[in-house]
Amino acid sequence: MDPYIFGAFALAYLGLLVWVLKKQRFWTLMSVIAAVALALVYDNGILAVGILIGEGALLEGLSLARFWLHALVTPTLILFSLGAMRQAGIGWAQKGWAALLFWAAAIAAVVIEFVTVLSDLKLEKDESYGVLSYSSAEEASGPPAMILIVLAALLVAGLFLAWKAGSWWMLAGTIAMTIGSMFNPDIPSEAATNLFELILIASLAVTKVKLEHKETGSEASGSHVLE
């Protein structure tokens, strides 16, 4: 059953990617959500079709790319957080020190993921609930540090967007992802828990589209008044 669930997730992320690009008003830091969605299309897609590719070097190489994409692309959500606050007009987010802080956090998250995961990553075949893949031979002991940094940045931005801009989507998605990652439900599936990740990315996509649409609408109203 899990291959079908991962396949459905891949299609959902593809739909979000197309929607975000179609609604794109201008390129900002929030545009990194497109790269994140594309990486998740790949990630879930490989898990969905791994059983069709079969055991071997090809699937192992494709699986290794999943880990690299996760390490390089996921931390860009820290920059998304900064971009969303800037788009909403949050004062301190416009400052140079804020840009320095968020860029430093994003770079640090990549470095931490490389040191803790990629530097000594060993893959081994994994078969569970109909999914064939290659995963880390070492079992994770708690949430990865990189993910905690990303969630912290999203939470800070989500709080400010809800407080200052009245936009609750980002905060709701981040809380759902945080709570979802704490639970390990006893169900015959490893894919179902990824639903919380989809909820998060969907909430960020909605945040981007609404903030950009709001600004464009404000500019149009201003132009009308000037006329």
C-alpha positions in Angstrom: 0.0 0.0 0.0 2.8 2.4 0.8 4.1 2.8 -2.8 0.6 4.1 -3.7 0.7 6.5 -0.8 4.1 7.8 -1.8 2.9 8.1 -5.4 -0.1 10.1 -4.3 2.2 12.4 -2.2 4.5 12.9 -5.3 1.5 13.9 -7.4 0.3 16.2 -4.6 3.7 18.0 -4.5 3.7 18.2 -8.2 0.3 19.9 -8.1 1.6 22.3 -5.5 4.6 23.1 -7.6 2.6 23.8 -10.7 0.1 26.0 -8.7 2.9 28.0 -7.0 4.7 28.7 -10.3 1.4 29.6 -12.0 0.6 32.1 -9.2 4.2 33.4 -9.1 4.1 37.2 -9.1 7.8 38.0 -8.7 10.9 36.1 -7.5 11.6 36.5 -3.8 13.2 34.4 -1.1 9.8 32.6 -0.8 10.3 31.2 -4.3 12.6 28.5 -2.8 9.3 26.7 -2.0 9.3 25.6 -5.7 12.7 23.9 -5.2 11.5 22.2 -2.0 8.3 20.9 -3.7 10.4 19.6 -6.7 12.8 17.8 -4.3 9.8 16.2 -2.6 8.3 15.1 -5.9 11.6 13.3 -6.5 11.8 11.9 -2.9 8.3 10.5 -2.8 8.5 9.4 -6.5 11.6 7.3 -5.9 10.0 5.6 -2.9 6.9 4.9 -5.0 8.7 3.3 -7.9 11.6 1.7 -6.1 10.0 -1.7 -6.3 9.7 -1.4 -10.1 13.4 -0.3 -10.4 14.5 -3.2 -8.4 17.5 -3.9 -6.1 20.9 -2.7 -7.3 23.3 0.2 -8.0 20.7 2.3 -9.9 18.2 2.4 -7.1 21.0 2.9 -4.5 22.3 5.9 -6.5 18.8 7.4 -6.8 18.3 6.9 -3.1 21.6 8.6 -2.3 20.4 11.6 -4.2 17.3 11.8 -1.9 19.6 12.4 1.1 21.6 15.0 -0.7 18.5 16.9 -1.9 17.2 16.7 1.7 20.4 18.2 3.1 20.8 21.0 0.5 17.2 22.0 -0.2 15.3 21.6 3.1 17.4 24.3 4.9 16.2 26.9 2.3 12.9 26.9 4.2 14.8 29.1 6.7 15.2 31.6 3.9 11.5 31.2 3.0 10.7 32.2 6.6 12.7 35.4 6.2 11.1 36.1 2.8 7.6 35.7 4.2 8.2 38.1 7.0 9.7 40.6 4.6 6.7 40.2 2.3 4.4 40.8 5.2 6.2 44.0 6.1 7.6 42.8 9.5 9.9 45.6 10.4 12.9 43.7 12.0 12.9 41.2 9.1 13.9 44.1 6.7 17.2 44.7 8.7 20.6 43.6 7.4 21.3 41.7 10.6 18.1 39.6 10.1 19.3 38.6 6.6 22.7 37.7 8.1 21.1 35.7 10.9 18.8 33.7 8.6 21.4 33.0 5.9 23.9 31.9 8.6 21.2 29.6 10.1 20.5 28.1 6.6 24.2 27.5 5.9 24.7 26.1 9.4 21.8 23.7 8.9 23.4 22.4 5.7 26.8 21.9 7.4 25.2 20.2 10.4 23.3 17.8 8.1 26.5 17.0 6.2 28.6 16.4 9.3 25.9 14.4 11.2 24.4 12.4 8.2 26.1 12.6 4.9 29.8 12.5 5.9 29.6 8.8 7.0 26.4 7.8 5.3 26.1 4.1 4.5 23.1 2.9 2.7 21.5 -0.5 3.0 18.5 -2.2 1.3 15.3 -1.6 3.1 12.0 -3.3 2.3 8.9 -2.4 4.3 5.2 -2.3 3.5 5.8 -2.9 -0.2 8.5 -0.2 -0.6 12.0 -1.1 -1.8 14.6 1.6 -1.1 18.1 2.2 0.3 18.2 4.0 3.6 20.7 4.8 6.2 22.2 1.8 8.0 22.3 3.8 11.2 19.0 4.2 13.0 18.2 7.9 13.9 18.1 8.7 17.6 15.6 11.5 17.7 14.8 14.4 15.3 17.7 15.5 13.1 19.3 18.8 14.3 18.9 20.3 10.8 15.1 19.8 11.0 14.9 21.3 14.4 16.7 24.5 13.1 14.3 24.7 10.2 11.2 24.2 12.3 12.5 26.9 14.8 12.8 29.4 11.9 9.4 28.5 10.5 7.8 28.8 14.0 9.3 32.2 14.6 8.1 33.4 11.2 4.7 31.8 11.7 4.2 33.6 15.0 5.1 37.0 13.6 2.9 36.5 10.5 0.0 35.5 12.7 0.6 38.4 15.1 1.5 41.2 12.8 -0.1 40.2 9.5 -3.1 38.1 10.5 -1.8 35.2 8.4 -2.2 31.9 10.3 -1.4 29.4 7.5 2.3 29.1 8.2 2.0 28.8 12.0 -0.8 26.2 11.7 1.3 24.1 9.2 4.4 24.3 11.4 2.5 23.3 14.5 0.9 20.4 12.6 4.4 19.2 11.4 5.9 19.6 14.8 3.2 17.6 16.6 3.1 15.0 13.8 6.8 14.3 14.1 6.4 13.5 17.8 4.0 10.6 17.2 4.9 7.2 16.0 1.4 5.6 15.5 1.2 1.8 15.4 -0.2 1.5 11.9 0.9 -0.7 9.0 2.5 2.1 7.1 5.6 4.3 7.1 4.2 6.6 4.5 1.1 7.8 6.2 3.1 9.9 8.7 4.5 12.0 5.8 1.1 13.5 5.5 2.2 16.1 8.1 5.1 17.1 5.8 2.6 17.6 3.0 0.4 19.8 5.3 3.4 21.9 6.1 4.5 22.5 2.5 0.9 23.2 1.4 0.5 25.8 4.2 3.7 27.5 3.0 2.6 27.5 -0.6 -0.7 29.1 0.5 1.2 31.6 2.6 3.3 32.6 -0.4 0.4 33.0 -2.8 -1.7 35.0 -0.3 1.0 37.3 0.7 2.0 38.1 -2.8 -1.6 38.5 -3.9 -2.3 40.8 -1.0 0.6 43.1 -1.9 -0.4 43.1 -5.6 -3.9 44.0 -4.6 -2.7 46.8 -2.4 -0.6 48.2 -5.2 -3.6 48.1 -7.5 -5.8 49.9 -5.0 -3.1 52.5 -4.5 -2.8 53.1 -8.2 -6.6 53.5 -8.5 -6.6 56.1 -5.7 -3.8 58.0 -7.4 -5.8 58.1 -10.6 
